[in-house]
Amino acid sequence: MAATILEPLNSIIPMTFTPPKPMRVCFSYAAYAKNLINHLNSSNIPVENGLSECEFSSLESSFNFTFPPDLRSILQEGLPIGPGFPHWRSSSKQQLEILINLPIIEICKQVSRNNFWLESWGDRPNDVDKAVNLVKEFLKKAPILVPIYGKFYISSAPCMAGNPVFYVHGGEVKLWSFDIAGFFRRVEFRIHSEEYLRLDAPPWAATEARKIEFWTEMAERVDARGTTRRWWSGDLGGCLEKVLKRLRDGGWKEEDVREMMMMDGSDEFDHDDDNSTNTDESFNRECVGWRVTVLSKRLLSAGWSTEDVVDSLGFPDDFENGVLDGDSWLDFHHTIS
């Protein structure tokens, strides 16, 4: 429900009063939140009744942050509780504390392993404990990141709509989207549904990322390295390299190519750093099957024909009856005319 903005009586001029811009923005966020919750419901994602003002107040006082207005509007309309979503209502305080502090914990872990250090922090102390304590001091000044889904977080400060969404994992921070609307346009939830749906961008969607103290610098550090993660290998890799080339030759922008090919490191099939070398071979059959399914749907939604997708990905002739561990590779019955 949109909040009502009240003007002092002495500020209202009869016949010439024009509603202030914040009121229009407020209503547009409420409308977007309603559309988004409907979208999640149609994607078979469980959604409970939205958080109450009392619940918001309790959470914000317990964890010392304020939900940014756009995220607050969404959670007020409905509370997603599917896999990967934070359970703001049912999780214990300890569980939520771990989830909120996870980005800080992982950064400190990488610093302790001598795998990470920013030049802006100055000279790195030789003593590991001193290095970690110094980083903790910097992190105390950084805005708290509020979990949205999986390893995706939005900054709690400034307390304004339009803060960027970051992907944080293993001490690595990446800018995922300019705002929360961009996040929900790009993310795909691993819930079986009949068709692949994508939300339209609202008129107020951010066109550039707002700078966030500490976290923007972390993300820019990653971007400056220019790393591109290819999750494929072997025979499948050959097919996907052809798809990659065809997209680029077809005039698609590099950012669109990376998004469709899932080369942004945003997958949710993560492995613990202590038990995985993070190489292509570490991805299991379930991961590859899910990725190919999502990639196929992305190509179809981008205008590729069924025949082109089948040819490019190297599906067998009886692909419509092909299965991987009981799950269909593609739901083509919605796309074949």
ABEGO torsion letter per residue (X at the ends): XBBBBBBBAAABBBGABBBBAAAAAAAAAAAAAAAAAAAAAAAGBBBBBBBBAAAAAAAAAAAGBBBBAAAAAAAAABBBABBGBBBAAABBAAAAAAAAAAAAAAAAAAAAAGABBBAAAEBBBABAAAAAAAAAAAAAABBBBBBABEABBBBAOBBBBGBBBBBBBGGBBBBABABAAAAAAABBBBBBBABBBBBBBBAABBABBBBBBGAAAAAAAAAAAGBBBBABBEAAAAAAAAAAAAAAAAGBBAAAAAAAAGAAGABABBBBAAABAGBAAABBAAAAAAAAAAAAAAAAAAGBBAAAAAAAAGBBAAAAABBBGGBBABBAAAABX
